[in-house]
Structures are given as structure tokens and as C-alpha cells.
Amino acid sequence: MPNVEKTPRQTVRVEKELWDKAGVMVGPRGRGQHIRDFLRWLTHETDELPARPAAPERDAGQSADSPQSNEVS
């Protein structure tokens, strides 16, 4: 019998920049587990919201909502 995964693979479209940033936060193999944990919370299988990694350090004066810019003044 061929190698069959116990859980079928699903496809989701995510912007490359967002996918890469998530990989930096949780590691390249951690994204899937975080997505599954969030879906379990979203569907009320659990009341425990997945842990959120600490925010990366930002440059002084840059807020979480401000887009990163490479422009030089």
C-alpha cells in the first residue's frame, strides 16, 4: 500500500511575504500546527487561543501598523 497521510492535504493561498514572515515567527515547520490550532479555536473545538510568538524587534519610531519602507529621505 502506498504511503498515505492520515490527514488529507489542504491548499490555502497566502501572500508570499506573509507566509515567509510567519515562518520566521514559528519556524518553517510550525506554520501548519499554528493554522490547525487556530482552526480548532475558530470552530469551538477548544477555548484556548493558540499562543502568539513575541513580536520581532522594530526600528525606533516604527509602529506595528506602519508599512515598512525602503525610501530614503
Order of alpha helices (4+ residues) and beta strands (2+ residues): alpha-alpha
